[in-house]
Amino acid sequence: MSDAPTDRSGSPADDDSAREASTAVSSRTNDGDAPTGDASAESVDARASGSGRARDVVVPIAVYKRVTAYSTLFAVLTVVLGFVLLDAATLQVSLTRRFVVGAFGLVGIVPAETLLTALFSVLGIASIVLGAGVYVLGSRFRAAGMEAENGNSQDDDPEV
């Protein structure tokens, strides 16, 4: 038998595909510039730990300010709303639950208590998850000049 690498079926592995895979790995870059020529363990570790910031989106400062402000505001409001809905699901005497039951009563609908509990619970958890997702996505944006290792532009400021 030869010394050629084999796959699980026992046949020799395709050398061209192995060379293409190693070339693709070695042509990756750390920061989007020209290819480095080798895939070092340090750059792989940096990406795995999140310090490479490979998923960040660099935008103009005006866009960064708007995205950061509005996404944080929306995230906070939806998380607070989620907890209010969870409160309404667990307390039979909450103001939110009374308001919803009263609104349904005005149109002649009397929802079951278990239905309201389930509805408030699902909506509350969904609202919290939505707020967390928006915050995570909003935190991916960076302004030009914020590409420092920890993402804090003040660390590079000589005046501090």
Residue pairs with C-beta under 8 A, 6 or more apart in sequence:
2 12
4 12
4 13
4 15
5 12
5 13
5 18
6 12
6 13
7 13
25 39
26 35
26 36
26 37
26 38
26 39
27 35
28 35
28 36
28 39
28 43
29 35
29 36
30 36
30 43
30 46
30 52
31 147
36 43
43 52
46 52
47 54
51 149
51 150
53 142
53 147
53 151
55 140
56 140
56 141
56 142
56 147
56 151
57 140
57 141
57 142
58 142
58 143
58 144
58 146
58 147
59 67
59 141
59 142
59 143
59 144
60 143
60 144
61 143
61 144
63 141
64 141
64 142
64 143
65 143
67 138
67 141
68 138
68 139
68 141
70 138
71 134
71 135
71 137
71 138
71 139
72 135
72 138
74 131
74 134
75 131
75 132
75 134
75 135
75 138
76 131
77 131
78 127
78 128
78 130
78 131
78 134
79 127
79 128
79 131
79 132
81 124
81 127
81 131
82 123
82 124
82 125
82 126
82 127
82 128
82 129
82 130
82 131
83 124
83 128
84 96
84 124
85 96
85 120
85 121
85 123
85 124
85 127
86 120
86 121
86 124
86 125
86 128
87 94
87 96
88 94
88 96
88 97
88 100
88 116
88 120
88 124
89 116
89 117
89 118
89 119
89 120
89 121
89 124
90 117
91 97
92 113
96 120
97 116
97 120
100 116
101 111
101 116
104 110
104 111
111 119
142 151
143 153
145 153
145 156
146 152
146 153
148 155
148 156
154 160
